Amino acid sequence: MIKLINISKKISGLSLLVLLSSSLYAQKKKEVKPKKFVSTVHMSGSSDFVYFALSEKSKTTVELVGPGKLTVYNRVRLEDNKRVSLPYYLKYTLDKKKVSTKKIGPKAVSKKIFYKSKKLVGKPSKADKEIINIPPGKHTISFYKYKTKQKAHVRFEYLQTEKQQWQELVGSELKKVTLQYLATKKKNSYARINNNEAFRFSTTEDNTKVRVYLRADFTYKMHTDNVIRLVLKSGSETKTYKLTCKKSKKVENLTDRKLIPGKLEKIYIDIPLKKGNNQYELFLKDDEKSALVRVFVNKPKEEISLKTASK
């Protein structure tokens, strides 16, 4: 922000006030109430809190718009005069696809937090705090307890960070494919990749994230989901992303009429900070499969600030 103020003498006081207000607003944590949950437990201490019960089978689901950081506070009900909780796992799924777990270690009984209802037996444990990074876009995250019979409860706080700005890259050596939305007639250009043809691009030390838009290619004879394994390679290091793709009913392929585009899949990838230019390749692991991609890298915050100041 200091660089912005030094350079942006042309910005009016009102515009600067709006920028500062937006920045402060974006940094404020908000309590998140799940869209779906099993039951609630009210706790009291320095403030009153509502926690949501976790189940091994029934989900507790929150809906968020990223990018941001979701803080999950975990507590266990300690009964029969127990003083310390047992370890267990917090299990969660992102957009019904990616499954992750976090181990919750033992926690002693809390001396500051109590159950508001005298009917509840036992006392809450101290809180375990887990932070989950939420990628850009709209997301659904479902939570469960795992490998425990203890009564576990959670509450959520969310800090939405600044919206990421993206720069699209061009795979000049690859075949270009034009897709068109049936409803709006809007067109987008994609590059086709497969096991032999890769989308090659470079990043600098200012780039920290890559966003990939992917649509699998379907033939008219394919009536099931198309499982795509996308590989990102840099030198000797590779990462593989498994995607289960479905046919799209909203777009058509204007370049290859014999192929049906898949639904849009968005992949967000953190890339390591390295000095100089870094070379990457994006391709498919499986033979006889192909997909359409658009590739973006994040714009450095300093560059965004300079462009904003010069308007």
N, C-alpha and C positions, 0 to 999 in steps of 0.2 A: 504493500500500500504506500510505502514511503516513495518508491520509484514513481508510482502513479501520481502522487502529489507534486513531486519535483518537475515532472515532464508536462503535466496537464494544466498549465496555466490558462489554457483556453476553456477548460471546463468551468461552467458556472457554479456558484455556491450551491444552488439548488440541486444540480446534477450530482455534485459530490456528496451532498447530504443523502440523496437517494441511494447512492452506492454504499455509503457507510451503513445506512439503515438496513439495506439488503444483506450486507455482510453479517451484521449483528443478528439479524433474524435467522439467517441460515445456521448460525452456530448455537442456537438454542435447542436443548434436548426436550423431547416431548414424550409424555407417557403414552404408550400404545395399548389399546384394548383389542384383544383378539376378535376376529370376525366369527370364529368358532371355538368353543371351549367346553370342557367337561363340567366343571363347577368352580366356584370361587371361595376364597378364604380371606376374611378381613383381619388385618394385623394392625397393631398400633404401637407407636413409640414416640419419637420426636414429631412424627407425622403419621397420618393414617394411610395404609397401603392396601390395595386389592391384589391378591395373588391368585393365580389360576392353576388348578390341579393338572398334573401330568398323568397320562395313562400310557400303558404299553401298547394298547390297541387303538384307542380313540385319540384323534389329533387335536392339538391346540394350534390354531392357525392365525397368523398375522399377514396383512397385506401392506406392502411398502413401495415407495417410489425412490429409487436410488439415483445417484450414489449416496452412500451414507454408512453409518456405523450403528448396529443394533446391539444394545447392552442387555444381556439376559441375567437377571438376578435369581439364583436358585436357592431354595431353602427346603429342609426336610423336617417333618414333624417327629420330634423325639418323644417316644412314649415309654412307659414302664421305668421312669427315672433314668433313662439312658442319657449320658452326658455328651456323647460324640456320635455323629452319623457315620454310616458305612459308605464307602466309595460306590459310585454308580456312574452311568453314562447318560448324557443328554444327547438324544438323537434328533436330527432334523433333516428335512428334505427341502430343497430349493426348487420351486416350480415343478414339483412332482417328478423330478429327474435326478438331480444330484443329491446323494445321501451322505451325510457327514455325522461324526460323533465327537463329543468332547467329554473327557473324563472329569467327573466332579469328585474332588478329594474329600476326605473326612472333615467335618466341621463341628466345632463344639456348640453347646447350647448357647443361645443368645441371652445376654443379660439386659438388653435394651428393647427388644421387640417381643410383644406378647399377642396372643389371640384375643380378639375383641369379644368373641363368644365364649362364655364360661362353660358351654356344653362341650367344647372341643377338649379332648384329653391330650395332655402332653404340652410341650413347648417347642417353638420354632428354633431351628439351628441358626447360626450365623450365616450370612449370605455369601454364596460363591458368585463371582462376577465373571461372565464370559462375554467377549466382544466378537461380533460377527460382521465382516465387511460385506455390504450389500452392493452389488454392481449396478450400473446405470439402468434405468428403465423400471417398469412395473414388475413386481415379484410377489409370489406367495410362498411363505415359509411355514411349514408344519412341524410341530415339536412333539416329542414323546420321551418318556423315561425308558431306560433300557438296562436290563440285568439288575433289577432291584424290586423288592416288595415294599420298600419304604414309601410312605406318602410324601411325594415331592411336589413342590409348588414353584411357580415362576411368575415374574412380572417383567415388563419390557419398557425400555426407554430407547428413543431413536434420535440420532443426530444426523440430519440431512446435510451433506456437504455441497460445495459448489457444483453446478452442472458442468459436466466435462464438455470441452470443445474438441471437435474431431476434424482431421484432415484426411481426405480420401486419397489412397495411393492407386497407381495405374500399373497393371501388369501388361506391359506393351507387347510382350512376345506371345501372349496367349490369345486364343480365339475369343472374340467379343460376342456376347449373346444378349439380345434385347428382349426384355420381358415387359408385358403391359398388363396393368390392372383392368379387369373387365368392367368395373363400375365407373371408374373415373377416367379411363384411357391414359392414365399417367404411365410413362415409360421409364425404365431403369436399365442401365447397362451393367452386365456381369461378365466375369472372366471364368472360363471353364477350366477346372483342374481335374486330374486323375492320378493314377499311380506313377505315370511317366512325365506328366507335365505339371510343373509346380509354379505357384505364384511366388516370385522372388522379390524381395524388397529389403531396404536397409533402414536402420534407425540411428539416431544420434543419442548422446547421453541425456538430451533433454526429453526424450520420449520414454515414458514409463508404462504405457498401456497400449495394447492392440485390440481393436474391435473387428470381428469378422461376421459379416452377414453371409449365411450359407443357405442354399436351396439345393436339395438333392435332385438328381435327374431321375425321372420315372419313365418307363415305356408304358404303352397302353395295355400290355400283357401283365404288368405288375399290379397285383391286387392286395398286397400286404405292405406293411411298413418297410422302409428301406433303412437298414442300419449302416451308418457311415462312420468310419474311423478316420478322423482328421489328424494329420501329423504336422507339428510345427518343429522345424529343425534349425539349429544354429550351431555350426561347426559339428562337433561330435555329440552335442546334446539334443535330445528329442523329447517332445511331449505329445501324447496321444489323447484325443478327446473323442469319446464315443457318443454318437447322436442317433436317436431313433426318429426318423423323419417320416412324415405323412404327406400325401398329395395335397396340393393346394387347389381350392375351387375358385380362388379370387384372381389368379393371374394366368396368363397364357404366354407361351414361348413363340415370339414372332420370327425368330431365326431358324429354329428347328421344330417344325410343326409336328414331328413324330414323337417329340418328348414333352412330358408334362412336368412343370416345375413343382418342387416340394414346398411345403410351408416354410416360412422364414424362421431360421434358427439364428439366434444372436449369441456369440461367444466372446467373452471378455477375458483377456489374458494379461497378466502382469509380466512385464519383461524386466530383466536385471539392468541395473544402471551400470553401463560400461562406457569408458571414454572412447571417443572417436566413433566411426561408423561401424555398425553391427549388421551382419548379413543374416537374413532369414529365408527359409523356404517353407511354403505351405502346400501340402499335397495329401492325397488319399493313400491309406495303407493297403487297401484291397484292390486287386486287379478287377477289370471289367466293370468298374463303377466310376461314375463321374459326378461332379457337383459344380454348381455355380457359386462364385464368391465375389463379395466386395470387401476390401480391406481398408481399415482406417488406423491411424495412429493419433494419440492425443496431442493437442497443441500445448506447448509450454505455457504456464500461467503468465510468465513475464511477457511473452509475445502477445497474449490476449490483452493484458493491461495496456501495453503500448498502443495497440490498435484502438482500444476503447478511448484512450486519451487523445488520440489524433483526430477524432471525429469532430 
